[in-house]
Amino acid sequence: MELEVCSSIGDIPALTWQEWFGTDYPFLRHDFLLGLETAGCTTAKTGWQPSHLILRDKEQVIAAAPAFLKSHSYGEYVFDWAWADAWQRHGLDYYPKLLTATPFTPASGPRLWLNPNVDDALDKLLAAVAQFCKDHGVSGWHLLFVESELSKALSTRGLHQRMTTQFHWFNRGYQSFDDFLDLFSSRKRKNLRKERSRVVEQGLSLTTKTGSDINAADWSFFHHCYQMTYAKRSGHGGYLSREFFTEVCPALGETPVMVIASHSEQPVAAALYFRSSSTLYGRYWGCLREYDYLHFEACYYRGIEYCIEQGLQHFDPGAQGEHKIQRGFEPILTQSSHWIVEGGFNDALTNFCQRECDHVAEYRQEACSLLPFKEGLIKTED
């Protein structure tokens, strides 16, 4: 067997990649990954060297995975800076590490393609990647925001499992936003309606655009908002280039969804989503000036309305944000899996990950008690 490491997604035919990972999940689409490369976002220079994995046995493909060689841990949303520090204090190199994830996107989804006609395809892939890491001085393999079934399979094979909590919305057959609000307690429902009314009182109007309806001026404006928001939060620009928004995103068909807020007919803020056939993913937001509750309206309430109108079953608005709970977003667990070369750290990492998972699971249970729904009406998603 041979493990092929592709330094560009362009080295893999689009139709072949599509056969493995499909086109519905937006962040593993061939054109999306290629766009990140061509727009200068995922390159060796940015610390995201494409290193996509294909395991072959002669002419037969055993398994495949998107992967990147990382020289840092930025843009991942599963934080391992303490791990890197531990390696350094022991005179070891934590970077490069091998990462299987969707760049800059903490959204759970498919991470591996395993040939259903090959016995033990996962075990063969794990063995091949382990040997690659040992041969090339790579500290380990990290698979982020994997689906729960794969996470369980990897845990049984000795990979360390980590968990985080996110807050997602689930469509339970709502016919309108008010239908959704009917599940809220009276006080919580009143508070949310006040937030939405306050947006209108400030003279703001919002428009939702999809795919080709988003014009070049909209994309240029959104990039400006995106960069301003990153500059305010971190003092530096965002991970994604202007070309990604103005050239790559417009070529993604009906996948992008943008909410634009205007005041006196001038755009002042925007939120960007991507969608699949069943799920809306809230990704980026930016504004030129602050308005009361506009972030909630553009990033959450308009997303919920879009899901109801389009019959989407699930809204993943992104990482973190306890403020989402009182707005009807339910705490869910996300998983990642980690394998390391240096065996001397295994016991410490096992203990760390177990304590972390226990804490996260307990936190999720506590967060569920803060949901705004009338008692007994909603059974939260696992």
C-alpha positions in Angstrom: 0.0 0.0 0.0 1.1 3.6 -0.7 0.0 6.8 1.0 -0.1 9.6 -1.5 0.2 13.1 -0.1 -1.2 15.7 -2.5 0.2 19.3 -2.1 -2.9 20.7 -3.9 -6.5 19.7 -4.2 -6.0 20.5 -7.8 -3.9 17.4 -8.1 -7.1 15.3 -7.5 -9.7 15.4 -10.2 -12.8 17.2 -9.1 -15.1 14.3 -10.2 -13.0 11.8 -8.1 -13.2 14.0 -5.0 -16.9 14.4 -5.6 -17.3 10.7 -5.7 -15.7 10.5 -2.3 -17.1 13.5 -0.5 -20.1 14.6 -2.6 -21.0 18.2 -3.1 -23.6 18.9 -0.5 -21.4 19.6 2.5 -20.0 23.0 1.4 -16.7 23.1 3.2 -15.3 19.9 1.5 -16.4 20.8 -2.0 -13.6 20.6 -4.4 -14.2 24.1 -5.7 -14.3 25.5 -2.1 -11.0 23.9 -1.2 -9.4 24.9 -4.5 -10.7 28.4 -4.0 -9.0 28.7 -0.6 -5.7 27.7 -2.3 -5.9 30.0 -5.3 -7.0 32.9 -3.0 -3.9 32.5 -1.0 -5.6 31.4 2.2 -4.4 27.8 2.5 -0.7 27.7 1.5 2.6 26.9 3.1 3.1 30.6 3.6 0.0 30.9 5.7 0.8 27.7 7.7 -1.9 25.7 6.0 0.0 23.5 3.5 -2.5 21.3 1.6 -1.4 17.6 2.2 -4.5 15.7 1.1 -4.2 12.0 1.8 -5.0 9.1 -0.6 -4.2 5.5 0.4 -3.9 3.1 -2.5 -3.3 -0.6 -2.9 -2.1 -0.8 -6.5 -5.0 0.7 -8.5 -7.5 0.5 -5.7 -8.1 3.5 -3.4 -8.5 2.4 0.2 -9.2 5.7 1.8 -9.0 9.4 1.4 -8.9 12.5 3.6 -8.5 16.3 3.4 -5.4 17.3 5.3 -3.0 20.1 5.9 0.4 20.3 7.4 0.2 23.1 10.0 3.0 25.2 11.4 0.7 26.8 14.0 -2.7 26.3 15.5 -4.6 29.3 14.3 -7.9 29.0 12.6 -8.8 25.6 14.1 -11.2 26.3 17.0 -10.0 23.3 19.0 -7.3 24.8 21.1 -4.0 22.9 21.7 -1.6 25.7 22.6 -1.0 24.0 25.9 0.0 20.8 24.1 2.5 22.7 21.9 4.0 24.4 25.0 4.4 21.0 26.7 6.3 19.7 23.7 8.5 22.7 23.6 9.3 22.4 27.4 10.4 18.9 26.7 12.7 19.9 23.9 10.4 18.5 21.2 8.8 20.0 18.1 5.0 20.1 18.1 5.0 21.6 14.6 4.5 20.5 11.9 1.3 18.6 12.8 -1.1 17.0 10.4 -4.6 18.4 10.5 -7.8 17.0 8.9 -10.4 19.7 9.2 -12.3 22.3 7.2 -10.1 25.4 7.3 -11.3 28.3 9.5 -14.6 26.6 9.9 -15.7 24.8 13.1 -18.5 22.9 11.5 -18.9 19.2 12.0 -19.1 17.0 8.9 -17.5 14.2 6.9 -13.7 13.9 7.3 -12.7 10.6 5.9 -13.7 8.5 2.9 -13.3 4.8 3.5 -13.8 2.3 0.7 -16.8 0.3 1.7 -15.5 -2.7 -0.3 -12.2 -2.9 1.7 -12.1 -4.6 5.0 -10.4 -2.6 7.8 -10.0 0.5 5.6 -9.8 2.7 8.7 -7.1 0.6 10.3 -5.1 0.6 7.2 -5.4 4.4 6.9 -4.4 4.9 10.5 -1.3 2.7 10.1 -0.3 4.5 6.9 -0.7 8.0 8.5 1.2 6.9 11.6 4.1 5.8 9.5 4.0 9.0 7.4 4.2 11.1 10.6 7.1 9.1 12.0 9.0 9.3 8.7 8.6 13.0 8.2 8.9 14.5 11.7 5.2 15.2 12.1 4.1 15.2 15.7 0.6 13.7 15.1 -2.7 13.7 13.3 -5.6 15.8 14.5 -9.2 15.3 13.1 -11.4 18.2 14.1 -15.2 18.4 14.3 -15.7 14.8 13.1 -19.1 13.1 13.1 -19.9 11.2 16.2 -19.8 7.7 14.6 -16.3 8.3 13.3 -15.2 9.8 16.6 -16.4 6.6 18.4 -14.5 4.4 15.9 -11.3 6.4 16.4 -11.6 6.3 20.2 -11.8 2.5 20.1 -8.5 2.6 18.2 -6.7 4.6 20.8 -7.1 8.1 19.6 -7.7 10.8 22.2 -11.2 12.3 22.0 -11.9 15.9 22.8 -15.2 17.6 23.1 -16.6 21.2 22.8 -20.0 22.6 23.2 -21.8 24.5 20.4 -25.3 26.0 20.2 -27.4 24.9 17.3 -31.0 25.4 16.2 -33.3 22.5 15.0 -36.4 22.9 12.9 -39.3 20.9 14.4 -41.7 21.6 11.6 -42.2 25.3 12.3 -44.4 27.2 9.8 -43.1 30.6 10.8 -40.8 32.4 13.2 -43.8 33.1 15.5 -44.6 29.4 15.4 -41.1 28.8 16.8 -41.6 31.6 19.4 -44.7 29.9 20.7 -42.5 27.4 22.4 -40.9 30.1 24.5 -41.9 31.1 28.0 -43.9 34.3 28.0 -41.1 36.5 29.4 -38.4 35.1 27.0 -40.7 35.5 24.0 -41.4 39.1 25.0 -37.7 39.9 25.3 -36.9 38.4 21.9 -39.6 40.4 20.2 -38.3 43.6 21.9 -34.9 42.9 20.4 -36.4 42.5 16.9 -38.5 45.6 17.3 -35.5 47.7 18.4 -33.7 46.9 15.2 -36.6 48.3 13.2 -36.9 51.4 15.5 -33.3 52.3 14.6 -34.2 52.6 11.0 -32.5 49.4 9.8 -33.8 47.2 7.0 -32.4 43.8 6.2 -32.4 41.9 3.0 -31.5 38.2 2.5 -29.8 37.3 -0.8 -28.7 33.9 -2.1 -26.2 32.8 -4.8 -26.3 34.9 -7.9 -28.5 37.5 -6.3 -25.4 38.6 -4.3 -23.7 41.0 -6.6 -20.1 42.2 -6.8 -20.7 45.3 -4.7 -22.2 43.1 -2.0 -19.1 40.8 -1.9 -16.8 43.8 -1.8 -18.8 45.4 1.0 -18.8 42.1 2.9 -15.0 41.8 2.7 -14.7 45.3 4.1 -16.9 44.5 7.0 -15.1 41.2 7.7 -11.7 42.9 7.8 -13.0 45.6 10.1 -14.4 43.1 12.5 -11.2 41.1 12.7 -9.2 44.4 13.2 -11.4 45.4 16.1 -11.2 42.0 17.8 -7.6 41.0 17.3 -5.8 43.9 15.8 -5.0 42.1 12.5 -6.8 41.1 9.4 -8.9 38.0 8.9 -7.8 34.6 7.6 -9.7 35.0 4.3 -8.5 37.2 1.5 -10.4 39.7 -0.6 -10.1 37.3 -3.5 -11.9 34.5 -1.6 -15.0 36.7 -1.1 -15.0 38.5 -4.5 -13.9 35.7 -6.8 -14.3 32.3 -5.1 -17.6 32.7 -3.3 -19.5 34.0 -6.3 -18.5 30.8 -8.1 -20.1 28.6 -5.5 -23.6 28.7 -7.0 -26.5 28.9 -4.6 -24.4 27.8 -1.6 -23.7 31.3 -0.2 -26.4 33.2 1.6 -25.9 36.8 2.7 -28.0 39.1 5.0 -27.3 42.8 4.4 -28.4 45.5 6.8 -28.9 49.0 5.6 -29.6 52.4 7.2 -30.9 55.2 5.0 -30.4 52.9 2.1 -26.7 52.5 2.8 -25.3 49.1 3.8 -23.9 49.1 7.3 -23.5 45.4 8.2 -23.7 41.9 6.7 -23.7 38.3 7.7 -22.5 35.4 5.5 -23.9 31.9 5.6 -23.3 28.7 3.6 -26.0 26.1 3.1 -26.4 22.4 2.3 -29.6 20.6 1.4 -30.5 20.3 5.1 -28.3 22.7 7.1 -27.5 26.4 7.2 -24.0 27.3 8.5 -23.5 30.8 9.9 -20.0 31.8 9.2 -18.9 35.4 9.2 -20.2 38.8 10.3 -19.1 42.4 10.1 -20.4 45.9 10.6 -19.4 49.5 10.0 -21.0 50.8 13.2 -22.8 49.3 16.2 -26.6 49.0 16.5 -28.6 47.5 19.3 -29.3 43.8 18.7 -28.4 44.0 15.0 -25.9 41.1 15.4 -28.6 38.9 16.7 -31.0 39.9 14.0 -28.6 39.4 11.1 -26.7 36.3 12.4 -29.5 34.4 14.2 -33.1 35.5 13.6 -32.7 35.9 9.9 -31.0 32.6 9.7 -33.8 30.9 11.6 -36.4 32.5 9.2 -34.4 31.4 6.2 -34.3 27.8 7.5 -38.1 27.8 8.1 -38.8 29.3 4.7 -36.5 26.8 2.9 -37.4 23.8 4.9 -33.8 23.3 6.3 -33.7 21.2 9.4 -30.6 22.4 11.1 -28.9 25.8 11.7 -25.2 25.7 12.9 -24.4 29.4 13.6 -20.7 28.8 14.5 -18.6 28.3 17.6 -19.1 29.6 21.2 -21.7 32.1 22.3 -23.7 31.4 25.4 -26.0 34.2 24.5 -27.5 31.9 21.8 -29.1 29.8 24.5 -31.8 32.2 25.5 -32.5 32.7 21.8 -33.5 29.0 21.3 -30.1 27.5 20.2 -29.6 24.2 22.0 -26.3 23.0 23.4 -24.8 20.1 21.4 -21.5 18.2 21.8 -18.8 18.3 19.0 -15.9 15.9 18.9 -12.4 15.8 17.6 -9.8 13.0 17.6 -6.1 13.1 18.1 -3.2 10.7 17.6 0.4 11.6 18.6 3.8 10.1 17.7 5.4 10.8 21.1 4.1 8.0 23.3 5.5 9.6 26.5 2.6 12.0 26.5 -0.1 9.5 26.1 -1.0 9.0 29.7 -1.1 12.7 30.4 -3.2 13.4 27.3 -5.6 10.5 28.2 -6.2 12.1 31.6 -6.5 15.6 30.3 -9.0 14.6 27.6 -11.1 12.5 30.0 -11.4 15.4 32.5 -12.1 17.8 29.7 -14.9 15.6 28.2 -16.5 15.1 31.6 -16.4 18.9 32.2 -17.9 19.7 28.7 -20.7 17.1 29.1 -21.6 18.5 32.6 -21.5 22.1 31.2 -23.9 21.0 28.3 -26.4 19.6 30.8 -26.3 22.9 32.8 -26.7 24.9 29.6 -29.8 22.9 28.7 -31.5 24.1 31.8 -31.2 27.7 30.6 -33.1 27.2 27.4 -36.1 29.6 27.0 -38.7 26.9 26.1 -41.7 26.1 28.2 -41.0 23.2 30.5 -41.3 19.8 28.9 -41.9 20.9 25.3 -38.4 20.3 23.9 -36.2 17.3 24.2 -32.7 18.6 23.3 -30.6 17.0 20.6 -27.7 14.8 21.6 
